[in-house]
């Protein structure tokens, strides 16, 4: 996903970009077109084991825990899109707070429509701006902290109102920015006019959040929780705690891939947790919001049958394939809407299960100064780009404007990717452009895909990231 409202390409733009006509230039060998119409994809290729069998070095650890920690520290230090909130000053100036809000919540200058298909009026837009309560930002304020207690949407404005580019396309809510997961530390920096929303700053995003989904605590409480050991890491796409009427806030609570939760290692083996014997589950500790909004911690049970690990997974190509394919078929969700994720959220959460942090949006991922990157320009020829693609390895990330794809391997010399996309277009053997609406995490080849009348998608690749010690060299 691309940053908020101002750059609206994102994965969603792939729907229109890839539907354009193509030239006669061939960028890939002829690939079969199965009955499902996704060019070059057979049923066997929808299984990670197909790709694992093709890679003899798949178990090799490409970055160990120490190298990942160093890369994450470099990201916090060098990448302007990443916030080290633990290092925020004890007092925030009005300029700092207004700067965060202004970067996100500018008055929309494009035409937007509500869920009834009605265009937003100037008065409605004025009211959205007024809801920011910027006139209430004090000259200085103490920095406050909290923990997310439930999967929480991040919004452009302090409202649940969904808005769209056109009255007949309600898939992409333009006020949806991202989501945060239970246990995520945030800095609380401002309150909306109606006092129902907070503007928060997290490590990877600054936006508006429903304040009922944040429990406020001291800096020590918040950051001690985030670093507590021992812990579990969620390695499935999602897991859920057990149902418990005794503690409704942690009953069937969803935790997404890469979420880290502390274990209650000293919990007595036979002592019930919220009315249930714990021997079939892990006893974990979760943050909840007290009636007064303050932070407290409670035990919860996470079944041992759920997909978790005692630490972040080893970063190997085999594990990357297995983690990525766990999302196969999940509905595309712009800004983590539909209880899902978009293209950059998908690759971020796959890599987060290894402890690797990435910027939230494609725009920032593709140019991050902290990551190994190969940049392409208009001077790079089509043939040169194909030569680079032939050298790609599992886990490499390919960027076009507003979209990211993760390489899963090569078949018959053609590079394949897994990506969260709205759809693809390609030219069939008779030269007719075919459009396939996917709206899901999907497997596709790269080289047959179309970008516009003049270019294959390959010709619009802006950069390639390789999450490994050495950079990717142009051939």
C-alpha positions in Angstrom: 0.0 0.0 0.0 1.2 3.5 -0.8 1.1 6.3 1.8 -2.4 7.3 2.7 -4.5 9.5 0.4 -2.0 11.6 -1.5 -0.5 8.9 -3.8 -3.4 6.7 -4.8 -1.7 4.1 -7.0 -1.3 1.2 -4.5 -2.1 -2.3 -5.4 -5.5 -1.1 -6.3 -4.2 0.8 -9.3 -2.9 -2.5 -10.7 -6.5 -3.2 -11.5 -6.6 -0.4 -14.1 -2.9 -0.3 -15.0 -2.7 -4.0 -15.9 -5.9 -3.8 -17.9 -4.5 -1.7 -20.7 -3.5 -3.0 -24.1 -0.1 -4.3 -24.9 2.3 -3.9 -27.8 3.5 -6.8 -30.0 6.7 -7.1 -28.0 7.0 -10.5 -26.4 8.6 -10.6 -23.0 8.1 -14.2 -22.1 7.8 -17.6 -23.8 4.2 -18.7 -24.5 2.6 -20.0 -21.3 -0.5 -22.2 -21.1 -3.8 -20.5 -20.2 -5.7 -22.9 -18.0 -9.5 -22.8 -17.7 -9.2 -20.5 -14.7 -7.6 -18.0 -17.1 -4.6 -17.1 -14.8 -1.8 -17.4 -17.4 1.0 -19.8 -16.8 -0.4 -21.2 -13.4 -1.1 -24.9 -13.0 -2.6 -26.5 -9.9 0.7 -27.9 -8.8 2.2 -24.4 -8.6 -0.2 -23.4 -5.9 1.6 -25.6 -3.4 4.8 -24.3 -1.7 6.3 -27.8 -2.0 6.4 -27.4 -5.8 8.8 -24.4 -5.4 10.7 -25.9 -2.4 11.6 -29.0 -4.5 13.2 -26.7 -7.1 15.6 -25.0 -4.6 18.3 -27.3 -3.2 19.6 -24.5 -0.9 16.3 -23.7 0.6 17.2 -24.5 4.2 20.2 -22.2 4.3 19.7 -19.3 6.7 20.2 -16.1 4.8 20.2 -13.8 7.8 20.6 -14.9 11.4 19.0 -13.3 14.4 22.0 -11.0 15.0 22.0 -9.8 11.4 18.3 -9.2 11.4 18.6 -7.1 14.6 21.3 -5.0 13.0 19.2 -4.5 9.9 16.2 -3.5 12.0 18.3 -1.0 14.0 19.6 0.4 10.7 16.0 0.8 9.5 15.0 2.8 12.6 18.1 5.0 12.2 18.1 5.6 8.5 14.5 5.3 7.2 12.4 8.5 7.7 9.1 6.5 7.4 10.0 4.6 10.6 9.5 6.0 14.0 11.6 5.0 17.0 8.9 5.9 19.5 10.9 4.8 22.5 13.3 7.7 21.7 10.6 10.4 21.5 11.3 13.3 23.8 9.4 13.4 27.1 7.7 16.6 25.8 6.2 17.0 22.4 6.0 20.5 20.7 2.9 21.7 18.9 5.0 21.8 15.7 5.8 18.1 16.0 2.2 17.0 16.6 0.8 19.2 13.9 3.4 18.0 11.5 2.4 14.4 12.0 -1.3 15.2 11.5 -0.8 17.6 8.6 1.2 15.0 6.7 -1.8 12.6 6.8 -5.0 14.5 7.3 -4.9 17.2 4.6 -8.3 18.3 3.3 -9.1 16.0 0.3 -8.9 17.8 -3.0 -10.2 14.9 -5.1 -13.9 14.1 -5.5 -15.0 11.4 -3.0 -18.3 9.5 -2.6 -19.9 7.9 0.5 -21.4 4.4 0.7 -24.7 5.7 -0.8 -22.9 6.9 -3.9 -23.3 10.6 -2.9 -20.5 13.0 -3.4 -19.0 14.5 -0.2 -20.0 18.1 0.0 -17.6 21.0 0.8 -19.4 21.3 4.2 -18.7 17.6 4.9 -15.0 18.0 4.1 -14.8 21.1 6.2 -16.3 19.2 9.1 -13.7 16.4 8.7 -10.9 19.0 9.0 -12.6 20.6 12.0 -12.8 17.2 13.7 -9.0 17.2 13.9 -9.2 19.8 16.6 -5.9 21.3 15.5 -6.8 24.5 17.4 -6.6 22.4 20.6 -3.0 21.3 20.1 -1.1 22.8 23.1 2.2 24.5 22.8 3.8 21.5 24.5 2.4 18.2 25.9 3.8 15.3 27.7 4.4 12.2 25.6 1.9 9.5 26.5 2.0 5.8 25.6 -0.3 2.8 25.2 -0.7 -0.7 23.9 -3.1 -1.9 21.2 -5.6 -4.3 22.7 -7.4 -5.5 19.6 -6.8 -5.4 15.8 -7.3 -1.8 15.1 -7.9 0.2 11.9 -5.8 3.3 11.3 -7.7 6.1 9.6 -6.9 9.2 7.7 -9.5 11.2 9.7 -11.1 10.4 13.1 -14.2 8.8 11.5 -15.5 5.4 10.5 -17.1 6.9 7.4 -16.0 5.0 4.3 -15.3 7.0 1.1 -14.5 6.0 -2.4 -13.1 7.4 -5.7 -16.3 6.5 -7.6 -19.9 5.7 -6.6 -19.8 2.2 -8.1 -16.5 0.9 -6.6 -16.8 0.5 -2.8 -13.9 -1.9 -2.4 -11.2 0.7 -1.6 -12.0 3.0 1.3 -9.8 6.0 0.8 -9.8 6.8 4.6 -8.4 3.4 5.5 -4.6 3.6 6.1 -3.5 0.5 7.8 -4.0 -1.6 11.0 -2.2 -2.4 14.2 -2.3 -5.6 16.2 -2.6 -6.4 19.9 0.5 -5.6 21.9 1.8 -2.9 19.6 3.3 0.1 21.4 2.1 3.5 20.4 2.6 7.1 21.4 -0.6 9.0 22.0 -0.2 12.6 20.7 -3.6 14.2 20.2 -7.4 13.8 20.6 -10.2 14.4 18.1 -12.9 17.0 18.6 -15.4 14.4 19.7 -12.9 12.9 22.1 -13.5 9.4 20.6 -10.2 9.1 18.6 -6.6 9.5 19.3 -3.9 10.4 16.8 -1.1 7.8 17.5 2.4 7.3 16.3 3.6 3.7 16.0 6.9 2.3 14.7 5.6 2.1 11.1 2.6 4.5 10.9 1.0 7.7 12.3 -2.8 7.9 12.0 -6.1 8.2 13.8 -7.4 5.3 15.9 -10.5 4.5 17.9 -9.3 5.2 21.4 -11.3 2.3 22.9 -8.7 0.0 21.2 -5.8 1.5 23.1 -4.9 1.1 26.8 -2.8 3.9 28.2 0.1 3.0 30.4 3.5 4.3 31.5 6.5 4.1 29.1 8.0 1.4 31.2 4.9 -0.8 31.2 4.5 -0.4 27.4 8.0 -1.1 26.4 8.7 -3.8 29.0 5.7 -5.7 27.6 7.1 -5.4 24.0 10.4 -6.8 25.1 9.3 -9.4 27.6 10.6 -13.0 27.4 9.9 -15.9 27.0 7.4 -15.3 24.2 5.5 -16.9 21.3 5.5 -15.7 17.7 2.4 -16.2 15.6 3.5 -18.1 12.5 0.0 -18.8 11.0 -1.8 -16.2 9.0 -4.0 -15.6 12.1 -4.6 -17.4 15.4 -7.2 -17.0 18.1 -7.3 -17.3 21.8 -9.8 -19.6 23.4 -13.3 -18.4 24.2 -13.7 -17.1 27.8 -16.7 -15.4 29.3 -14.6 -14.4 32.3 -12.3 -12.1 30.3 -14.3 -10.9 27.3 -11.5 -8.6 26.1 -9.2 -11.6 25.4 -11.9 -14.1 24.3 -11.3 -15.4 20.8 -8.9 -12.5 20.2 -7.3 -12.5 16.8 -3.5 -12.3 16.5 -1.9 -12.0 13.0 1.3 -13.4 11.6 4.4 -12.0 13.3 2.7 -10.8 16.4 4.8 -11.6 19.5 3.1 -12.3 22.8 4.8 -13.0 26.2 4.4 -16.4 27.8 3.4 -16.8 31.5 6.2 -19.4 31.9 5.8 -19.6 35.7 2.1 -20.2 35.6 1.3 -23.3 37.8 0.5 -26.2 35.5 -2.8 -27.1 37.1 -4.1 -23.6 37.9 -7.1 -22.7 35.8 -6.9 -19.7 33.5 -10.2 -17.9 33.2 -12.1 -21.0 34.3 -10.2 -23.4 32.0 -7.4 -25.9 32.7 -4.3 -24.8 30.8 -2.6 -28.1 29.9 -3.8 -28.0 26.3 -2.8 -24.4 25.7 -0.1 -21.8 26.1 -0.6 -19.4 28.9 0.1 -16.0 27.4 -0.2 -12.4 28.7 -2.3 -9.8 26.9 -3.0 -6.1 27.4 -6.5 -5.0 28.1 -8.2 -1.6 28.6 -9.6 -1.0 32.0 -12.9 1.0 32.4 -10.9 4.2 33.0 -8.8 3.6 29.8 -5.7 2.5 31.7 -3.5 -0.5 30.8 -3.7 -3.8 32.7 -2.5 -7.3 31.8 -4.4 -10.5 32.0 -3.6 -14.2 31.2 -5.2 -15.9 28.2 -5.0 -19.3 26.6 -3.7 -19.8 23.1 -4.3 -23.4 22.0 -1.2 -25.5 21.4 -2.8 -26.5 18.1 -2.5 -23.0 16.8 0.3 -22.1 14.4 2.9 -20.5 16.6 6.7 -20.8 17.4 8.8 -20.2 20.5 10.9 -17.7 18.5 11.0 -16.0 15.2 11.5 -18.5 12.4 14.9 -19.0 10.8 15.0 -16.8 7.6 15.5 -19.3 4.9 14.0 -19.5 1.4 12.1 -22.6 2.3 10.5 -20.9 5.3 9.7 -17.8 3.2 7.8 -20.0 0.7 5.8 -21.8 3.4 5.0 -18.5 5.2 3.9 -16.7 2.0 1.7 -19.5 0.8 -0.2 -19.6 4.2 -2.0 -16.4 2.9 -2.8 -17.9 -0.6 -6.4 -17.0 -1.5 -6.9 -14.4 1.2 -9.1 -11.6 0.0 -7.2 -8.4 -1.0 -7.8 -5.7 1.7 -6.6 -2.2 1.0 -5.0 -0.8 4.2 -5.7 -4.1 6.0 -9.5 -3.7 5.4 -11.8 -6.8 5.3 -9.8 -8.2 8.2 -7.0 -8.9 5.6 -4.1 -7.0 4.1 -2.8 -5.4 0.9 0.3 -6.0 -1.1 2.8 -4.3 1.2 1.0 -5.6 4.3 1.3 -9.1 3.0 5.1 -9.0 2.4 5.6 -7.2 5.7 3.8 -9.8 7.7 5.5 -12.7 6.0 8.9 -11.1 6.8 7.8 -10.1 10.3 7.4 -13.8 11.2 11.2 -13.9 10.9 11.7 -10.8 13.0 12.4 -8.6 9.9 10.8 -5.2 10.0 9.9 -3.4 6.7 8.4 0.0 6.2 4.6 -0.2 5.9 4.0 1.2 2.4 5.3 0.2 -1.0 6.5 3.8 -1.6 8.8 3.6 1.4 9.8 0.0 1.1 11.0 0.5 -2.5 13.4 3.3 -1.6 14.4 2.5 2.0 18.0 3.5 2.5 18.4 0.7 5.1 17.8 -2.2 2.7 19.7 -3.8 -0.1 18.2 -2.2 -3.2 18.6 -2.2 -7.0 17.0 0.8 -8.6 15.9 0.9 -12.2 15.4 3.9 -14.5 14.0 4.5 -17.9 17.6 4.0 -19.2 17.4 0.3 -18.3 16.4 -1.7 -21.4 13.8 -4.4 -21.5 16.5 -7.0 -22.2 18.6 -5.8 -19.3 15.6 -6.1 -17.0 14.9 -9.6 -18.1 18.5 -10.5 -17.4 18.1 -9.3 -13.9 14.9 -11.1 -13.4 16.6 -14.4 -14.4 18.9 -13.9 -11.4 16.2 -13.4 -8.8 16.0 -15.7 -5.8 13.1 -16.7 -3.5 12.1 -13.9 -1.2 13.3 -11.0 -3.4 10.8 -8.2 -3.6 9.9 -6.6 -6.9 8.3 -3.1 -7.0 6.4 -1.3 -9.6 4.6 2.0 -8.7 2.2 1.1 -5.9 2.7 -2.6 -5.9 5.1 -5.2 -4.5 5.5 -8.9 -5.4 7.6 -11.6 -3.7 9.6 -14.0 -5.9 8.9 -17.7 -5.3 11.1 -19.2 -8.0 11.5 -19.9 -11.7 9.7 -22.5 -13.9 10.9 -23.1 -17.5 13.0 -20.0 -17.2 10.0 -17.8 -16.2 10.1 -16.0 -12.8 7.0 -16.4 -10.6 5.8 -14.4 -7.7 3.2 -14.5 -5.0 1.5 -11.2 -4.4 -1.7 -9.6 -2.9 -3.3 -8.1 -6.0 -6.6 -6.9 -7.4 -5.9 -8.4 -10.8 -3.7 -9.0 -13.8 -3.8 -8.5 -17.6 -2.0 -10.3 -20.3 -2.2 -10.8 -24.1 -3.5 -14.2 -25.2 -2.1 -16.1 -28.2 -4.4 -14.3 -30.6 -3.2 -10.9 -29.3 -6.3 -10.1 -27.4 -5.9 -8.5 -23.9 -7.4 -10.7 -21.2 -8.2 -9.2 -17.8 -8.5 -11.4 -14.7 -9.8 -9.9 -11.5 -8.1 -11.7 -8.7 -8.6 -9.7 -5.5 -6.5 -12.1 -3.5 -3.1 -13.4 -2.6 -2.2 -15.0 -5.9 0.6 -16.8 -7.7 1.4 -15.5 -11.2 4.4 -15.3 -13.6 5.8 -11.8 -14.0 6.9 -11.6 -17.6 3.6 -12.0 -19.5 1.9 -9.3 -17.5 0.9 -6.0 -19.1 1.3 -2.5 -17.9 -0.1 -0.2 -20.6 -0.2 0.1 -24.4 3.5 0.7 -24.7 5.0 -1.4 -21.9 5.0 -4.8 -20.3 4.9 -4.7 -16.5 8.6 -5.7 -16.5 9.5 -2.3 -18.0 7.9 -0.4 -15.1 9.9 -2.2 -12.3 11.4 0.6 -10.2 13.4 -1.4 -7.7 14.2 -4.9 -6.3 14.9 -5.5 -2.7 16.9 -8.5 -1.4 16.6 -9.2 2.3 20.1 -10.8 2.7 23.6 -9.6 3.4 24.7 -8.9 -0.2 23.0 -6.6 -2.6 21.6 -7.7 -5.9 23.9 -6.8 -8.7 22.8 -5.8 -12.2 24.0 -8.1 -14.9 
